Amino acid sequence: PSPNTDRDAIRERYGAGPEDFIFLFYGLIRDYKGLDIFFHALNEIDPARHRIKVIVAGEFYTRKAPLLDIPEESVRRHIRIEDRFIPDREADELLYASDVMVLPYRSASQSGILADAVNFQLPVICTDLPGFTDVITDQKHGLIIPRESPKALARALTEMADPKKISTMKEHLAALRKQLSWEEFTGQFWSALTAKIEKA
């Protein structure tokens, strides 16, 4: 899935060049989603050296100022904040143009954001929570990290700033997307039903 728009043109609009890696934090900003953990992790690395650009896209439903005070000045220039409702078309463009989805959640059940990432074959960095690990396999579809560990997230960010790793994970995500598709589900359901009828 992709918008009918040039990917590099979308990335340029968000301040990222062709060689940069866009790490996306997307959706309503709430405390449990761990944006503070993400910002502390960024302070542990040199985004410029790893060509990391960060886009935080979604309305803040928590106190914004304390969060924005976390990144150091050298880090802040690599972060773009879009504190607003993101319409569907723009959300599709963001997902299409990004390289990695970052989900440092403190808690999670079933995540619509994770479903979006799989749909757009976007590798993820996520915490070790059942709602994520039921779907994502570590080192295959993304990286799974411990909860509330900026240092582990920092290591994951630098590890994912690798075009070969991202490309391989995208291939695995394409297969996962097909496996989770409605067509695949109905096909399996029909096969099981047919087999049951034949046994009757």
Buried (B, 14 or more C-beta within 10 A) or exposed (E): EEBEBEBEEBBBEBBBEEEBBBBBBBBEBBEEBBBBBBBBBBBBBEBEEBBBBBBBBBBBEBEBEEBBEBBEEEBBEBBBBBEEEBEEEBBBBBBBBBBBBBBBBBEBEEBEBBEBBBBBBBBBBBBEBEBBBEBBEEEBBBBBBEBBBBEBBBBBBBEBBBEEBBEBBBEBBEEBBEEEEEEEEEEEEEEEEEEEEEEE
